[in-house]
Amino acid sequence: MNYLLEIKAFYDWLEVNQLPTSGIALWHALMHIANKSKWQDNFTVAVVVLEVKTGLNKQAVLRARNMLKDKGLIDFQKRGNQAAIYHINSLLQCDFHTTDDTANDTTNDTTDDTANNTASDTANDTISKQNKTKQNDIRNTKELPPETDDDTPKSERPKMDYERIRQYFNTQCTAFPAVREITERRKTALRSFLKKHSKEDLKTLLDTAQQSAFLTGSNDRGWRADFDWILKPANAIKILEGNYSKSAGLSGTAEQKAKKNSFNSYSQRQYDYAAIEKKVREEM
């Protein structure tokens, strides 16, 4: 696909077709993801990711994607407890017939030689390599459990792999106290976080905390964060925003401790007590 020509064709299509802002936002989000995937014919993405990229809630995303499918702009296939598979229909390669016959003129004007996808020769190789990589990494302890499509009924959703999250924290975040058990309170905290953020955000949260000097004890109190503290919503946002970066919060150095022990803010004199004692003995 040609990204710019597809966008131009999309807005030409909007001139003779009605589409709410939610549908427009979702179309752009899917185009962005398709572009990042190097225009694979089909790609997967979880609803929670689309929520973040569009600013829409879950129900609005589901309504918008059904609308885009009805309009013939996209197609998608649910996969039970896995993220849905999406396909974007090229406006340059297809004719979209509506109640207004003028839609045909719009699609004809936007169709040109660029409809040939120059990336088609490498698409199959890319898909094959990515599938092999995903299969090899699925058992890797450095990866968190995969996301599922929020459109899947609760009764069909698999239980979250809390044990893998615990193992990831204990093996990768060694600066913090180890987690012995994922309690109900911790399960609630994890579910709450993943309702608003992706699996990658959770991995980034834990990795960033591990790299923070302040959170790992390099502060004037010697305080360290723990699993529960990191997952608190207010704390998690601050960590993701970089408020506890690797160099932030460094304190408790020898120089600072020396200042705390001084009687005033002036530079203290250094005395050679051995020389003073020797001089006193000579004068006696």
Secondary structure as UniProt FT lines:
FT   HELIX           3..14
FT   HELIX           21..36
FT   TURN            37..38
FT   STRAND          43..44
FT   HELIX           47..54
FT   HELIX           58..70
FT   TURN            71..72
FT   STRAND          74..79
FT   TURN            80..81
FT   STRAND          82..88
FT   TURN            91..93
FT   HELIX           102..110
FT   HELIX           113..115
FT   TURN            118..119
FT   HELIX           120..137
FT   TURN            138..139
FT   TURN            141..142
FT   TURN            150..151
FT   HELIX           154..156
FT   HELIX           162..172
FT   TURN            174..175
FT   HELIX           184..196
FT   HELIX           199..211
FT   TURN            213..217
FT   TURN            220..221
FT   HELIX           227..231
FT   HELIX           233..240
FT   TURN            241..244
FT   TURN            246..249
FT   HELIX           254..261
FT   HELIX           273..283
//
